[in-house]
Amino acid sequence: MLNFLTKSLSAEIVNFVECIKSKCNHIIKGGFTKSAFTQARRKIKAEGFLDLSQTLVNEFYQDNDESIKKWKGHRLLAVDGSQLTLPNTKELYEKFGSPSNQQGESKNLVQGRVSVVYDVLNHYILDSALSALETGERILAINHLDYAKPTDIIIYDRGYPSFDFIYEHKKRDLEFVIRAKLDFNKLVKSFVKSTFCSKIVDFTPSSKSSFEGYGKDEKLRVRLVKVELDNGEIEVLITSLMDEEKYPTKIFKKLYFKRWGVETLYDELKHKLKLGHFSGYSYNSIMQDFYIMIFTSNVQTLIVGDLEETLNRNSEKKYRYKVNTSLSYGFMKNRILQLYFDNKKSENVLEELQNLFAKHLVPIRPNRSFERKKKKYRGKSKPIVPKNQKDTF
């Protein structure tokens, strides 16, 4: 499962046996069947792969201050959600649910809600969740807060702000930058019409607030920041960064733009790691595939490590360069098995992978922009490839 199950199971089993037979031939002998694999994976809890991923991430942040990239002394975390189309089975329908149209009629789809908290500078996924569609993005985001520290800055898009949501951050002493809709509340609408570019205001709860842990007279002091886009449009950010000398208004445009890293992550998960190409139909298989993709993304980040920084250090080239993500996952296929099965060769495999990564770099061209195609991100379609129709080459 950790070796990228992108082909048919029969082809993957043959490939797996071929890769490890020199090390484990006395165990697997002639191989095994799809049925045997399916029965064996039922004994593995999906959460085990989540634990592996979090262990890897914790190891990186522990006693590694010199290698951790920060912005003004802060880790920059971005939280975002997405929808993932799943195989249409009774079990998955009961676990995840189905989207509905405006008339409340259920579509012939099963979808889950994905949420991640992502370090946009160091490229690690700190926490992830695949939950029922009815679970709101804010609820999943609040669960992610257990993985944040008071020295972090968490960035959100305009689907997240609410009094309750901001209150949770204030209660935990967490810094945030949240984009708000221009008609979010009366204070924001008044701020948009004003000539102010930055203003400190007191939010009060609306009638829709939960009032859990606070009263109707509770106030939250926040800062509103106005950002002008290149096309002249105005965006409003709600932030806890009050110090206008340390965090002047002009820095917020670039700061909020760094949230784009989590959008890039979803593109990587869905189109390069093929999240949505499932190797099974059961709930446990779906969760295994999901957590394995998260773990694999973090493994790739670990292997890349200092490679990009080393290659760009003292470089006289016109552009900075980064590893070609698509090719890097392809190079990890099969080689990743040697990392798990052969400790003696693991250092050689890591060196081989880094050499391959270094030969296939792509330039980072600054100030490029692309029109966002909203329909591309809706994900309201059938699963891309059912497990029994995967490519065999």
C-alpha positions in Angstrom: 0.0 0.0 0.0 2.9 2.3 0.7 4.3 1.7 -2.9 1.7 3.8 -4.7 -1.2 1.5 -5.7 -2.0 3.3 -9.0 -2.2 0.2 -11.2 -4.5 -2.8 -11.0 -4.0 -4.9 -7.9 -2.8 -7.9 -9.8 -0.1 -5.9 -11.5 0.9 -4.2 -8.2 1.2 -7.6 -6.4 3.4 -9.0 -9.1 5.6 -5.9 -9.0 5.8 -5.9 -5.2 6.8 -9.6 -5.1 9.5 -9.0 -7.7 10.9 -6.0 -5.8 11.3 -7.7 -2.4 11.8 -11.4 -3.3 15.5 -11.2 -2.7 14.9 -10.0 0.8 11.7 -11.8 1.7 11.4 -14.7 -0.7 11.4 -17.2 2.2 8.2 -15.6 3.5 6.1 -14.9 0.4 7.5 -17.8 -1.8 5.3 -17.9 -4.9 3.4 -14.7 -4.3 -0.2 -14.1 -3.1 -3.6 -13.3 -4.5 -5.8 -10.2 -4.6 -8.1 -11.9 -2.2 -5.3 -12.6 0.3 -4.2 -9.0 0.1 -7.7 -7.7 0.7 -8.2 -10.0 3.7 -4.8 -9.0 5.1 -5.3 -5.3 4.9 -8.5 -5.6 7.0 -6.3 -6.3 10.0 -4.5 -3.0 9.6 -6.0 0.1 11.2 -5.9 3.1 8.9 -4.9 5.4 11.8 -1.6 3.6 11.9 -0.5 5.5 8.8 -1.7 8.7 10.4 0.5 8.0 13.3 3.5 7.3 11.0 3.0 10.6 9.3 2.7 12.6 12.6 5.8 10.8 14.0 7.7 11.9 10.9 6.5 15.5 11.2 7.3 15.7 14.9 10.8 14.4 14.3 11.4 17.2 11.8 10.3 20.0 14.2 12.1 18.6 17.2 15.6 20.0 17.8 15.8 21.3 14.2 15.4 25.0 14.6 18.1 25.9 12.0 16.3 24.0 9.3 12.8 25.3 10.0 11.8 28.1 7.7 9.8 30.9 9.3 8.3 34.3 8.5 9.2 37.0 11.1 9.8 34.2 13.6 6.5 32.5 12.9 5.6 29.2 11.3 3.0 29.9 8.6 0.2 27.4 8.6 -2.7 27.3 6.1 -5.9 25.4 6.7 -8.2 24.5 3.8 -10.9 22.0 2.9 -12.0 20.2 -0.2 -14.5 17.6 -1.3 -13.5 14.1 -2.4 -15.7 11.9 -4.5 -15.8 8.3 -3.3 -17.0 4.9 -4.7 -20.8 4.7 -4.5 -21.3 1.9 -2.0 -23.9 1.5 0.8 -21.2 1.5 3.5 -19.5 4.7 2.2 -22.9 6.4 1.7 -23.7 5.8 5.4 -20.3 6.9 6.5 -19.9 10.0 4.4 -23.2 11.0 2.8 -24.0 12.6 -0.5 -24.2 16.2 -1.8 -27.6 17.7 -2.6 -28.8 20.3 -5.0 -31.0 23.3 -4.2 -34.1 21.2 -4.2 -32.7 19.0 -1.6 -32.6 16.0 -3.9 -29.6 13.7 -3.3 -27.3 13.3 -6.3 -26.0 9.9 -7.2 -22.7 10.5 -5.6 -20.8 9.8 -2.4 -18.5 12.5 -1.2 -16.4 13.1 1.9 -14.9 16.4 3.3 -11.1 16.7 3.4 -9.3 19.2 5.6 -5.6 19.7 6.2 -3.3 22.1 8.2 -0.2 22.7 6.1 3.1 24.4 6.8 3.4 26.4 3.6 7.1 27.2 4.1 8.4 23.8 5.1 5.8 21.8 3.1 4.7 19.4 5.8 1.1 18.3 6.5 0.7 18.6 10.2 -2.8 17.1 10.4 -5.5 15.8 8.1 -9.0 14.6 8.2 -11.5 12.8 5.8 -14.9 13.1 7.3 -18.6 13.0 6.5 -19.8 15.7 4.1 -22.1 17.2 6.7 -19.1 18.0 9.0 -18.4 21.7 8.5 -15.0 23.1 7.5 -14.8 25.2 10.6 -15.3 22.1 12.9 -12.5 20.3 11.1 -10.3 23.4 11.3 -10.9 23.8 15.0 -9.8 20.2 15.5 -6.5 21.1 13.6 -5.7 23.7 16.2 -4.3 21.1 18.5 -1.3 20.9 16.2 -0.7 24.7 16.2 1.4 26.7 18.7 1.0 30.3 19.9 4.0 31.3 17.8 2.3 30.2 14.6 0.2 32.2 12.2 -2.7 30.4 10.7 -4.1 31.6 7.4 -7.7 31.0 6.2 -9.8 31.9 3.2 -13.1 33.6 3.3 -15.2 30.5 4.0 -14.0 30.3 7.7 -14.7 33.5 9.6 -17.3 33.6 12.4 -17.4 34.9 15.9 -17.2 31.4 17.3 -14.3 30.5 15.0 -12.3 33.6 16.0 -13.2 33.0 19.7 -11.6 29.5 19.5 -8.3 31.1 18.4 -8.4 33.9 21.0 -9.1 31.3 23.7 -6.0 29.3 22.7 -3.9 32.4 22.2 -3.3 31.5 18.5 -2.5 34.1 15.8 -4.5 34.2 12.6 -5.2 35.9 9.3 -8.6 35.3 7.8 -10.0 36.6 4.6 -13.6 37.9 5.1 -16.4 38.5 2.6 -17.0 42.2 2.1 -20.4 41.9 3.6 -19.3 39.7 6.5 -20.9 42.0 9.1 -21.7 45.7 9.7 -18.1 46.5 10.9 -16.6 45.0 7.8 -19.0 46.7 5.4 -18.4 50.0 7.1 -14.6 49.4 6.9 -14.8 48.7 3.2 -16.6 52.0 2.6 -14.1 53.9 4.7 -10.7 55.4 3.8 -8.9 53.3 6.4 -6.5 50.7 5.3 -6.1 49.3 8.8 -8.4 49.5 11.8 -8.7 47.8 15.2 -12.3 47.0 16.1 -14.4 45.0 18.6 -16.5 42.1 17.2 -19.6 41.1 19.1 -21.5 37.8 18.7 -24.4 37.6 16.3 -27.7 35.8 17.0 -26.2 32.8 15.1 -23.3 32.4 17.6 -23.3 29.4 19.8 -22.5 31.3 23.1 -20.6 28.3 24.3 -18.0 29.6 26.9 -18.9 33.2 26.5 -21.9 35.6 27.0 -23.9 37.8 24.6 -21.8 40.8 25.7 -18.5 39.1 24.8 -16.2 41.3 22.6 -13.3 40.2 20.4 -10.7 42.8 19.6 -9.3 42.2 16.0 -7.6 44.2 13.3 -9.2 44.7 9.9 -6.7 45.2 7.0 -7.6 46.3 3.5 -5.6 44.7 0.6 -5.8 45.9 -2.9 -5.3 43.3 -5.6 -3.5 43.9 -8.9 -6.8 44.1 -10.7 -8.0 46.9 -8.3 -10.4 44.7 -6.3 -10.4 45.0 -2.5 -10.0 42.2 0.0 -10.5 42.4 3.7 -8.5 40.4 6.2 -9.3 39.8 9.8 -6.2 39.3 11.9 -4.9 39.1 15.5 -1.6 40.8 14.5 -2.3 44.1 16.2 1.2 45.6 16.2 1.1 48.0 13.2 4.9 48.7 13.5 5.9 45.0 13.4 3.1 44.1 11.0 2.5 47.1 8.7 -0.5 47.0 6.4 1.7 46.7 3.3 3.0 43.2 4.3 -0.4 41.5 4.4 -0.9 41.1 0.7 2.2 38.9 0.4 1.5 37.2 3.7 -2.0 36.1 2.7 -0.8 35.0 -0.8 1.4 32.4 1.0 -1.9 30.6 1.7 -1.7 29.5 -2.0 0.7 26.7 -0.9 -2.2 24.7 0.5 -4.0 25.0 -2.9 -0.9 23.7 -4.5 -0.9 20.8 -2.0 -4.4 19.7 -3.0 -3.4 19.8 -6.7 -0.4 17.6 -5.8 -2.6 15.1 -3.8 -5.3 14.8 -6.3 -3.4 14.9 -9.6 0.1 13.7 -8.8 -0.5 11.3 -6.0 -3.9 10.3 -7.4 -5.9 10.8 -4.3 -9.3 9.6 -5.5 -7.9 6.5 -7.2 -8.8 4.0 -4.5 -7.4 0.5 -4.1 -10.5 -0.7 -2.3 -14.2 -0.1 -1.7 -14.5 -0.5 2.1 -14.4 2.3 4.6 -11.1 1.0 6.1 -9.5 0.8 2.6 -10.6 4.4 1.8 -9.1 5.7 5.0 -5.9 3.7 4.5 -5.5 5.2 1.1 -6.1 8.7 2.4 -3.7 8.6 5.3 -1.1 6.8 3.1 -1.2 9.7 0.6 -0.7 12.2 3.4 2.3 10.1 4.8 3.8 9.8 1.3 3.6 13.5 0.7 5.5 14.1 4.0 8.1 11.4 3.1 8.7 13.2 -0.2 9.2 16.5 1.6 11.6 14.8 4.0 13.7 13.3 1.1 13.8 16.6 -0.8 14.8 18.2 2.5 17.8 20.5 2.1 18.3 19.5 -1.6 16.6 22.5 -3.1 18.2 24.9 -0.7 21.7 23.4 -1.4 21.2 23.5 -5.1 20.1 27.2 -5.1 22.7 28.4 -2.6 25.2 30.7 -4.3 23.6 29.9 -7.7 24.2 32.5 -10.4 21.2 31.2 -12.5 18.4 33.5 -13.4 15.8 31.6 -11.4 15.6 29.6 -8.3 14.8 25.9 -8.9 12.7 23.3 -7.2 12.2 19.5 -7.6 9.8 18.4 -10.2 7.1 17.0 -7.9 5.4 14.7 -10.5 8.7 13.0 -11.4 9.8 12.8 -7.8 6.9 10.5 -6.9 7.6 8.4 -10.0 11.2 7.9 -8.9 10.0 6.9 -5.4 8.0 4.0 -6.8 9.7 0.7 -5.8 12.7 2.5 -4.3 10.6 3.4 -1.3 10.3 -0.4 -0.6 14.1 -0.6 -0.2 13.9 2.1 2.4 11.4 0.0 4.4 12.9 -3.4 3.8 16.7 -2.9 3.7 18.3 -0.7 6.4 21.7 -1.4 4.9 20.8 0.1 1.6 18.6 2.9 2.8 21.4 5.6 2.7 22.3 4.6 -0.8 18.6 4.7 -1.9 18.2 8.2 -0.4 21.3 9.4 -2.2 20.1 7.9 -5.4 16.7 9.6 -5.1 18.3 12.9 -4.3 20.5 12.6 -7.4 17.5 11.8 -9.5 15.6 14.8 -8.1 18.6 17.1 -8.7 18.6 16.1 -12.4 15.0 17.0 -12.9 14.5 20.5 -11.6 12.0 23.1 -12.7 12.5 26.9 -12.5 10.4 29.0 -10.0 9.2 32.0 -12.0 8.0 34.8 -9.7 5.0 37.0 -10.1 3.1 34.5 -12.3 -0.6 34.5 -12.1 -3.4 32.3 -13.5 -7.1 32.7 -13.7 -8.7 30.4 -11.2 -11.2 28.0 -12.7 -13.7 27.5 -9.9 -15.5 24.5 -11.5 -12.2 22.6 -11.5 -12.2 22.4 -7.7 -15.8 21.4 -7.2 -15.0 17.7 -7.5 -18.6 16.7 -8.0 -18.0 14.0 -10.4 -17.7 10.2 -10.4 -14.5 8.7 -9.0 -11.8 9.1 -11.6 -10.9 5.4 -12.0 -12.5 2.5 -10.2 -10.0 0.0 -8.7 -10.7 -2.7 -11.3 -10.1 -0.4 -14.2 -6.7 1.1 -13.3 -3.9 1.3 -15.8 -1.8 -1.9 -16.1 1.3 -0.1 -17.5 
